[in-house]
Amino acid sequence: MNLVTALLKPENVLADSETNSRKRLFEHAGQMFQASVGVSANEVFDSLLSREKLGSTALGYGIAIPHGRIKGLKETSCAFIRLKAPIDFDAPDGMPVDLVFILLAPAAATDLHLQILGELAQLFSDKGMREQLRAAPDAAALHKLICEWTP
């Protein structure tokens, strides 16, 4: 079992989401987290965008892990979105991003979010896993792939 399994709610996994920019993606994520954990959509958007301005959260290979800290969030929360069409994310390899894992941590977070980021980097460095995520038929299959992955 991985650290993400307990945090990734099925309703926070989307397959083939249509968006054309990071800003639209972050707006959509804000709405998703507002519905699933009750935090302000605007606060999520602002947190993700502020972090992104410090430097792209794209890893390369079409993967990005936007993350931020949210006041009032009780526990770390996350979402996974597979985009229908890749978007520019200023990735180090120049490739557009189509697989996005969003991580939100409480403002006074411990090192858990750093452990999760490390685990996610490991998961997405696996070429076979990236291929499976891109080929999965729906959100339920994406959720299962991520939750059953072992580091």
ROMIDREN-388291 format. One line per 5 residues: number of its first residue (from 0); for each residue x, y, z of C-alpha. Coordinates in pm, whole numbers, plus 32768, in hexadecimal, padded with zeros to 4 digits. Example, Ala and Ser with C-alpha at 12.3 -4.5 7.8 and 13.67 -1.06 7.14 Angstrom:
<nodes>
0 = 84CE/7E3E/830C; 8557/7F96/82CA
</nodes>
This chain:
<nodes>
0 = 8000/8000/8000; 8074/8162/7FBA; 803A/82A8/8079; 7F46/832C/7F73; 7E4E/820B/7F93
5 = 7DAB/8294/80CF; 7D9C/83F8/8044; 7D26/83D4/7EDC; 7BAA/83D5/7ED5; 7B07/8334/7DA3
10 = 7A43/8475/7D61; 7B8F/852F/7D46; 7C05/8462/7C1D; 7BA7/84DA/7AC2; 7BE9/843C/7970
15 = 7BFE/8509/7831; 7BB9/865B/78CC; 7BA4/8774/77CF; 7C6F/88A8/7826; 7D54/8985/775B
20 = 7E36/8A28/785F; 7ECD/8A08/79B9; 7DE7/8B1A/7A3A; 7CAF/8A61/79C1; 7D39/891F/7A55
25 = 7D71/89C8/7BA7; 7C12/8A61/7B9D; 7B80/8909/7B5C; 7C53/8872/7C72; 7BDA/8981/7D60
30 = 7A70/8927/7D17; 7ABE/87B6/7D44; 7B63/87E8/7E98; 7A51/88D6/7F08; 7951/87C5/7EC3
35 = 7A1C/86A7/7F59; 7AC3/8742/808D; 7A10/888F/80BA; 7B34/897D/8085; 7B0B/8ABE/7FBE
40 = 7B34/8A8B/7E47; 7BDA/8BE2/7E31; 7CD2/8B8C/7F42; 7D31/8A48/7E8F; 7D5B/8B04/7D47
45 = 7E2E/8C15/7DE8; 7F09/8B1A/7EA1; 7F4E/8A46/7D6B; 7F8D/8B75/7C8F; 8076/8C18/7D90
50 = 8144/8AD9/7DAA; 8153/8AB9/7C30; 81DB/8C1D/7C13; 8308/8BAE/7CE1; 835B/8AAD/7BD5
55 = 82A5/89A9/7B0A; 8231/8872/7BC2; 8250/87A8/7A81; 8340/8682/7AA2; 835F/862D/7932
60 = 82CE/8508/786F; 817A/85B8/7869; 815A/85B9/79E8; 8119/86D9/7AD9; 80E5/86D8/7C52
65 = 8058/882C/7CB0; 8049/8855/7E29; 7FF4/8958/7F2C; 7FA6/899D/8098; 7E47/89FB/8102
70 = 7DDF/8AA5/8247; 7CC0/89ED/82EC; 7D02/88A4/8238; 7CFA/8796/8342; 7DBD/8689/828A
75 = 7E84/865D/814C; 7DA4/8630/801E; 7DE8/85DC/7EB4; 7D58/85B1/7D58; 7DC6/850F/7C14
80 = 7D5D/859B/7AC4; 7DA8/8508/7970; 7D7B/8614/786A; 7CD6/85CD/771D; 7DDB/86A4/766E
85 = 7F30/8700/7701; 7F6F/8868/7771; 80AD/8935/7791; 8141/8928/78EF; 82A1/89AD/78B4
90 = 8327/884E/78EE; 84A0/881D/78FF; 8491/8736/77CF; 83AE/8823/770D; 8298/871F/76F3
95 = 8130/8787/7737; 8081/86E8/7861; 7F5B/85F8/7859; 7F79/854A/79AD; 7F49/862D/7ADB
100 = 7F57/85CC/7C48; 7EEC/86E8/7D2F; 7F53/86E1/7E9C; 7ECB/87CD/7FA7; 7F5F/87D6/8104
105 = 7EE8/888A/823E; 7F9B/89D4/827E; 8052/893A/83A7; 80A2/87F5/82F6; 81A1/86FD/8370
110 = 8296/8648/8290; 8181/8562/8211; 814B/8632/80D8; 82C0/861F/8089; 82B4/84A4/80AE
115 = 8186/849B/7FC7; 8235/8576/7EC4; 835E/8489/7ECC; 827D/835C/7EA1; 81C6/8403/7D7F
120 = 8310/844F/7CD2; 8364/82DF/7CF2; 820F/8273/7C6B; 8220/835B/7B3E; 8389/8303/7AEB
125 = 8309/81A7/7A8E; 82D3/81AA/7914; 81EA/807E/7925; 8110/812D/7A27; 80FC/8269/7953
130 = 808E/8195/782A; 7F86/80E3/78FC; 7EFF/822F/797E; 7EE2/82B5/781C; 7E36/8176/77A2
135 = 7D42/8148/78C6; 7BD9/814B/784B; 7B41/8222/795E; 7B6A/82D2/7AAD; 7B28/8194/7B74
140 = 7C44/80E1/7AC1; 7D2B/820C/7AFF; 7CD4/820C/7C72; 7D16/8098/7C8A; 7E68/80AF/7BD9
145 = 7EE3/81C2/7CC0; 7E60/8126/7E01; 7EE8/7FCB/7DB2; 8044/8046/7D56; 814E/7FEA/7E55
150 = 8295/80AA/7E7F
</nodes>
